[in-house]
Amino acid sequence: MRTNKELLVKSITYLVYTVFLMFLAPVVLFQAFKNQAHSLYPFVLQVGLLLVVAAIVMGFYSIYVMMLAIFGAKK
């Protein structure tokens, strides 16, 4: 059983995106909750929640792709 290096590089790239989203999402949410009186509060809150969901989904997907690269697909 060999490791698929192309998939492994792809999964590491996805992990980098995941880490970026994991830092960006709390910052956007914090800014939204800090400025609740602002007229753009609902929009910024929705963007922050979308970033949180994207970080979670990207985390699971990047780990899934990494497992495919290491162990291969099911037969």
Secondary structure, 3 states (H helix, E strand, C coil): CCCCHHHHHHHHHHHHHHHHHHHHHHHHHHHHHHCCCCCCHHHHHHHHHHHHHHHHHHHHHHHHHHHHHHHCCCC
